[in-house]
Each structure stands twice: as structure tokens, then as C-alpha cells.
Amino acid sequence: MTDANPYGEFETAWCPGCGNFAIRKAMVAALMELGLPPHNVVFSTGIGQAAKAPHYIRVNLINGLHGRSLPAATGVKLANPELAVFAESGDGCSYGEGGNHFLAAIRRNIDLTYVVHNNQIYGLTKGQASPTTPKGQKTKTQPHGAPSEAFNPVAVAVTMGAGFVARGFAGEVEHLAGLIAAAARHPGFSLVDVLQPCVSFNKVNTYAWYKERCYRLGDDHDPTNRQAALDRALEWGERIPLGVLWRSDRPAFGPMPTGPLAVREPDLKTLSGILAGYA
Amino acid sequence: MARSSVNVVIGGEAGQGLVTIGEFLSRALTRAGYAICVTQDYMSRIRGGHNTFAVRIDPVAVAAPDEAIDLLVALSADTLDIHRGDLSPRALVLADAAVGLGGLPGLAVPYKTLCPKPLYENVAALGVAGALLCLDAAILSGLVAEKFVAKGEAVVAANLEVLAAAMDWAKGQEATFACLAPPTLGPGRLMLHGNEAIALGALAAGVNFSSFYPMTPGTSVIQTLIDQADAMGVTVEQAEDEIAAVVMAVGASYAGARPLVSTSGGGFALMTEGVSLAAMLETPVTVVVAQRPGPATGLPTRTEQADLDLVLYAGHGEFPRAIFAPGDVSQCFHLAHLAVDTAERFQSPVFVLTDQFLADSFRDVPPFDLAALPAVARPLTTVDDPAGYVRYAVTDSGVSPRLLPGFTEATVVLDSDEHTQDGHITEDLAVRVAMQDKRMRKLTGLTAAALPPDLVGEAEGATLLACWGSTLGAALEAAESLRQAGEPACVLHFSQVYPLVGQCFLPILAKARRTVMVEGNYSGQLASLIRRETGYVFDARVARYDGLPFTAAFILSKLREATA
């Protein structure tokens, strides 16, 4: 644990009361617990208010396109495995536009930590349904209620045997920080889905709504039991579990390059031999 | 009588091994010292259909494919019917005796008696064709031995036996076909196709990362990288889609890899948001676009040059870029190297436009001089004042010092939103203008570095055939043909199609008697671009968009139509 916060303080563009503040606080606490110097950490983000989060933390940052935080993060990790790589974005970015990348990242199992701010609404574009908005919930653009079933990211991740699957809540910063740190320590793809109230556009899933329902998984939950993990991942409504739902010892993506690609000199002698093979 | 140039076409169904025969023959010819130009025509199916592998051979030089067939190696009865009308007056057909010649002049080859098993028919066909062309038996047997050595001595011996029997049989026939004239080019040259050359040029430039999604005819660039990945230390990942492929390359580039991405038009359409991202992040990425006819899925295995506009305008917003268009296999190697360096130097997306014809066209090339290649620009891994480092420092050239994350105490911040010099989001509109001006200033450098078009021949009073990319060979041959017929002619080839520098070529165009743009698309995309950039309007255009590559015969017939 580092004493002073090396990750800085910044002015943000978030609404007062936004769950993003708590997630940022948890993220910084996790980074400090991990003892990672800022210059060895890379955040890759998509688009949305959540994706701005690393602008308010002193780290290396590639803030890219909507839905594409994972491909960029994958490229970073493949190019320099010595960097600690995090991807961070909202539910629309991560599970809507970036859905295919989410599935591919689980399959690939590269050592990345994916932190998703899941507020069940599109906030930046002012309140449309997101992939995690419950079916039937009315929004400005879905006046008759969201017509599609909500996407369940943790159940999908458990079903696919992701490396590490956890759910946190922006109302429980310390607990969330522990989940992020544990996810980062896991040598493979880790998902931390964070329940986060959107005080401006989601009038259903409020702090009070979550506080009434969320409970922490106890020692009786075995995160290496897939069926138990799936049961907890599917639990939603009156009771919502927080904590490490699932952890696997599935081998991480391989083979990774040894060391950063940047320091490799093109081996022209070997290439010369390869060219001779075309004679 | 020995002939100077011979066009051999091997035709048959997919899966019959015609590419194997064709590659063997081409390599034997290259080793013997002949010039070759290969055209592969195949259908979008894995088995069956009708495919051809055409090798045009010349003792001195060959620039383009030919249409008339001198030696037709027919592996199926369909081949005889399909190419009946393409035979030259002195053509000879080699067909399986069991199928018959269908009344065409040629030899019915008794494959059943020459081969112990149908498996060996490829080698028998190679032996018969090789003997008729008077190829050195030692070169052919050496190749066969190399090819089968991994399968053990018995397989090598059996194949050599079939090869010798087939050559003996062919020599005993009273064929009217004559040998090739002796070769003049000597040993030591390489045989490779355009996509192999692009990959090898990229490796020479230090490319060590590729993320890709397979798409014909772009995939063989990456396949070549994959084949050499272990030896050359290249990390390759098959992405879930083209969007991921290009964004992964941008991420890798940010972290210090040197990436190459390859696709075709349909895949590139998906990549355009990533191209815009690379431009905004000012992160180098080299993209190969191997063109095929569109729109949409088009003709997946045929050729066209209709994606210049797509590449030129790819990505939202305005940003500088460079687009190279190699005309032959040697240029594929050198321009891939230059493209990677240009991307690194200007921290911009850079493109190599090729097409199915060139991608699949094996040629003989002189060996590449690796030691003579210029050094490729590299990013910084150290900086004097890490605390003061900013990624997007405003500079006169528009190019900012590019530091890699993780190598110093500095953090490196990139943003796809408009950003301040230190990479953070801004909505300060004065900063927006300063940043856009900075990015666009790179166009000045890119323009200064742009390759001028190559003039081949004398422009004064001539018919000038302008072209870009793989049309080069056919245009050169058409110009030569015009000159032989007494009409002055020259070729102006654009191996870089953007940026264009009018001063480099407008005076040349002004000297010509008439100027004709020859390009493989319907609308005349380079002609339009030149008009946009310089106001110059070509006197005439020759367009081809039937999926086949240009030939001199095609260009000449269109010129005759235009003047008739």
C-alpha cells in the first residue's frame, strides 16, 4: 500500500451524485493497494461518461471509440505484456456496441481487467435504454417500455467460463476496490460489473433501490463451482448478490510475447535467409 | 524454331492441384533464368468450378499477362471447352488421354500408364509441359525432390520416376510445339507474388504485430507474416472482426508495436472508424487494401481498382494520409517498407492499395538488397523531462515527439475526443483549431515526401497512357506495341496516388499529343482525383471492371474503339 496518492486529483465533468465518483475512488484505492506506479498502468476506454473516468486518474490512457475499449486494450497488452492493462467503460459501450469484443475477450482470456459502469441506461445521450435496461422499463426513446430482454453480463461471462467474474456496487466503495484489486491480480480476463446509479436518467435503479436489494456473497459461496456461480449470476430482483461470482483456473492467453515489442530490432539476417527461400 | 514469349495456361477444377503444377513450373522457370508473370483466376468455391493458373514466360522480360494461349494444360474436359476460343494459332493442348482432345491440336497424355496412382498426375503434367518447353530436367527434378523431401525418400523417388517417365514420353512425341528460347536472366532471382512481397517488405521495415480478420485477397499478406512469425518475432492475432483488427493494431502501436493490417474493400469498410481513430490519436498504422470488385461482396476472387475513393475518403473528419499503389512485385516490397516508415514518421494511417491480380501474381524479381533499405523512424523510449512530457505538443511540422507508455515516469495520454497538448478532453474551441491545424500540417510533410509518378518513354507528341497500381505492366506493353506500330507512346505510372503533386506531372501531360487514363474501375477514380487536385482533365479513359486484369490487347482494342 502506497501512502500518498500518486494518481492525482482532477476536476470532472460528471453530474453531482453520479456513481462514477465512487467508482473512481474505488479504482484509485485498488491501484494503490496493487502498488502499481501510474506509468506502468494503461487504461483503455470507449465512449460515454464512464469512459472519461481515467481522464481523472493519472495513468497512461488510450481513450478511443464507442465499444472498442477491449480491442485497443488487447493490442496494448499484446504489444507490451509488462503493462498492467485495464479497460473501463459503460454498459452501452461494453455490452451493446462492444458486445462482440466482450465475447471475444472472454474467449481469448488475455490478462486484462474490465471494469464496466453498469447504470442500465444511456446517460451521455440523455436517457435511452441500454442493453441492461430491464424489459418493460420506460425511457424517453422507449415510451412503451424497453422491448428487449436485458443482457446479463455476469451470467454470460460465467457461462463462457471467463477467467474472473465479479459484481460490485458504487455504493460500497471499499468492497468494490477489493474486487477490482482481486480482478487485476487474476492472470486472465476479469470482469467487474459495477452497479451504478444514474441520478439524472435512471429513476428506477437508485441508490435506495440497490441498497434495499444488494447483499454480499458470503464464505458459503464457492466461486469455483460453475453451477453455484451461475445460480448467483442469475439472481436479480428482490436480492442482488455482490462479490466474486466466479473464478476459473483456465490458462491465460498464450503465447504472449516476452517483453515489449518496441525494443525488438528487425532481424535482417534472418529475413535474408527467408528471402533466399523464395529462389 | 524457338519462340520468344510463351503463354502457358493450366486449367481445371479447384482441388485438382493446378496451383501446385503452376507454382512448380513458375519456380523452375525462374531458377532457369526466365521472366514470368502469373495470373490466377479462381472461383469463390473450395472444390469444383473452373480455375486457371496462367504463366506468361519470356527469356528477357514480361510485364503483363497475355490473352492468347500457347500451351493449354487441361486437367478437366471443361477446360477444353472454355478455352477453345483463346488458343493462339500455334497452340498445343495437353489433355488426359482418357478425356481426349476434343478435336484440338495437342497431345493426349496417357496419365494412367505414366502414373502408378492419380496422386502423381500433377508431377506427370509438370514433366510433359516442362519437356515441351525444353526446361532443364535437373531443375525440375531438384524442385520435385525439395517439395517432397518431408514426406520421405520413397515418396521423392516415386515422384522423380513419374517426372522422368513423363518427360521421356513427351520427348518421344511429334509435337509441333517448339522450345523456349534460351533464358537470359541468370540464376539468383526470387519468385514471389505481390502479397508475399508486401509482407516481406513490411518485415524488413520492422513490422512485428498484426491483427487481422481473413478476407480474400488480403489474407495472404498476413499468411506470409504468420509463416515467418516465429523466425521474425511477429505477434499475430486473428480478431473477431475487422473493427477489432484495426483498433487492436492502433492499441498495439500506442504501446510500441509496429503493426500491419491487411484486408479487402468490404473489410476495410468496417475499418474506417479505426482509421479515423488512428488519425486522431496520431498513432501509426499501415493498412493494406487488396482490391476486388464490389459493391458489397462483389466478385470475391476477381480483380478491380475501385477502392481508391474508399481509401482516400475513409474515416470521418479531415486528416492527412498517404496512399501507395505498387505496380509490380518489386514495388510491393519497397512500397510496403516505405509505407511503414511513412506511417511511423508522420504518426498517421498509411495505405497500400493492391488488388487480386497483383496479390496472386507470381513474378521473377531480383533479390532485395536489405542493407540498402533506409532506416525506419521509431518512437521515443526516453525523454529528458518526463514530468513535462505532453503527447500532442504543437510543432511546426505537426509531428509531435511520440513517447511510448511504460518506459519512463511519464504518462502518455491519447484521446479520440479533441484534446489538449497533454491528451485530455477539451471543448476549448481555440484549442480545437490549434490541434486541427497541427494535425493537418503533416500534409505538408507528406506532400514533400510524396513519390512523383514514373514516366517510361518520351512524352513529347506521344500517346500517354497514365495508370496506377497493377495496371503498370499492361500499359507498358501496350505503349511498346504502339511504338512498334509507329505511334509514339509512353506510360505515366502513379505508384503513390495521394498526396499528388501537380508540378511533378502536369508539365509531362502537357507535352503529350493525347493523354489516356487507364484504370480498373467504372468511374475513373484517379482521373477524378487528379482533376480535383489540379484541374487537369484527361483526353480519354480506358476502363475495365469485368473482374479480369488489364492486358495490352485489352488496352489497344479500347484505344482503337476510341479513335475509330
Chai-1 contact restraints between the chains, C-beta under 6 A:
chainA,res_idxA,chainB,res_idxB,connection_type,confidence,min_distance_angstrom,max_distance_angstrom,comment,restraint_id
A,P38,B,T411,contact,1.0,0.0,6.0,A-B,restraint_1
A,H39,B,E409,contact,1.0,0.0,6.0,A-B,restraint_2
A,H39,B,T411,contact,1.0,0.0,6.0,A-B,restraint_3
A,N40,B,G406,contact,1.0,0.0,6.0,A-B,restraint_4
A,V42,B,P405,contact,1.0,0.0,6.0,A-B,restraint_5
A,H55,B,H424,contact,1.0,0.0,6.0,A-B,restraint_6
A,H55,B,I425,contact,1.0,0.0,6.0,A-B,restraint_7
A,R58,B,T411,contact,1.0,0.0,6.0,A-B,restraint_8
A,V59,B,T411,contact,1.0,0.0,6.0,A-B,restraint_9
A,N60,B,P405,contact,1.0,0.0,6.0,A-B,restraint_10
A,N60,B,T411,contact,1.0,0.0,6.0,A-B,restraint_11
A,N60,B,V412,contact,1.0,0.0,6.0,A-B,restraint_12
A,L61,B,V413,contact,1.0,0.0,6.0,A-B,restraint_13
A,I62,B,Y254,contact,1.0,0.0,6.0,A-B,restraint_14
A,I62,B,L414,contact,1.0,0.0,6.0,A-B,restraint_15
A,N63,B,D415,contact,1.0,0.0,6.0,A-B,restraint_16
A,N63,B,S416,contact,1.0,0.0,6.0,A-B,restraint_17
A,G64,B,L277,contact,1.0,0.0,6.0,A-B,restraint_18
A,G64,B,S416,contact,1.0,0.0,6.0,A-B,restraint_19
A,L65,B,E273,contact,1.0,0.0,6.0,A-B,restraint_20
A,L65,B,L277,contact,1.0,0.0,6.0,A-B,restraint_21
A,L65,B,S416,contact,1.0,0.0,6.0,A-B,restraint_22
A,R68,B,V247,contact,1.0,0.0,6.0,A-B,restraint_23
A,P71,B,A244,contact,1.0,0.0,6.0,A-B,restraint_24
A,P71,B,V247,contact,1.0,0.0,6.0,A-B,restraint_25
A,P71,B,M248,contact,1.0,0.0,6.0,A-B,restraint_26
A,A72,B,V247,contact,1.0,0.0,6.0,A-B,restraint_27
A,A72,B,G251,contact,1.0,0.0,6.0,A-B,restraint_28
A,T74,B,M248,contact,1.0,0.0,6.0,A-B,restraint_29
A,G75,B,M248,contact,1.0,0.0,6.0,A-B,restraint_30
A,G75,B,G251,contact,1.0,0.0,6.0,A-B,restraint_31
A,G75,B,A252,contact,1.0,0.0,6.0,A-B,restraint_32
A,V76,B,G251,contact,1.0,0.0,6.0,A-B,restraint_33
A,V76,B,A255,contact,1.0,0.0,6.0,A-B,restraint_34
A,L78,B,T235,contact,1.0,0.0,6.0,A-B,restraint_35
A,L78,B,A252,contact,1.0,0.0,6.0,A-B,restraint_36
A,A79,B,A252,contact,1.0,0.0,6.0,A-B,restraint_37
A,A79,B,A255,contact,1.0,0.0,6.0,A-B,restraint_38
A,A79,B,G256,contact,1.0,0.0,6.0,A-B,restraint_39
A,A79,B,A257,contact,1.0,0.0,6.0,A-B,restraint_40
A,N80,B,A255,contact,1.0,0.0,6.0,A-B,restraint_41
A,N80,B,G256,contact,1.0,0.0,6.0,A-B,restraint_42
A,N80,B,G406,contact,1.0,0.0,6.0,A-B,restraint_43
A,L83,B,G406,contact,1.0,0.0,6.0,A-B,restraint_44
A,N100,B,E240,contact,1.0,0.0,6.0,A-B,restraint_45
A,H101,B,A244,contact,1.0,0.0,6.0,A-B,restraint_46
A,A104,B,E240,contact,1.0,0.0,6.0,A-B,restraint_47
A,P257,B,T235,contact,1.0,0.0,6.0,A-B,restraint_48
A,P260,B,G256,contact,1.0,0.0,6.0,A-B,restraint_49
A,L261,B,N208,contact,1.0,0.0,6.0,A-B,restraint_50
A,L261,B,F209,contact,1.0,0.0,6.0,A-B,restraint_51
A,L261,B,G256,contact,1.0,0.0,6.0,A-B,restraint_52
A,L261,B,A257,contact,1.0,0.0,6.0,A-B,restraint_53
A,A262,B,G256,contact,1.0,0.0,6.0,A-B,restraint_54
A,A262,B,L404,contact,1.0,0.0,6.0,A-B,restraint_55
A,R264,B,N208,contact,1.0,0.0,6.0,A-B,restraint_56
A,R264,B,G233,contact,1.0,0.0,6.0,A-B,restraint_57
A,P266,B,G206,contact,1.0,0.0,6.0,A-B,restraint_58
A,L268,B,L370,contact,1.0,0.0,6.0,A-B,restraint_59
A,T270,B,A231,contact,1.0,0.0,6.0,A-B,restraint_60
A,L271,B,L203,contact,1.0,0.0,6.0,A-B,restraint_61
A,L271,B,A204,contact,1.0,0.0,6.0,A-B,restraint_62
A,S272,B,L370,contact,1.0,0.0,6.0,A-B,restraint_63
A,I274,B,Q228,contact,1.0,0.0,6.0,A-B,restraint_64
A,Y278,B,L190,contact,1.0,0.0,6.0,A-B,restraint_65
A,Y278,B,L192,contact,1.0,0.0,6.0,A-B,restraint_66
A,A279,B,L190,contact,1.0,0.0,6.0,A-B,restraint_67
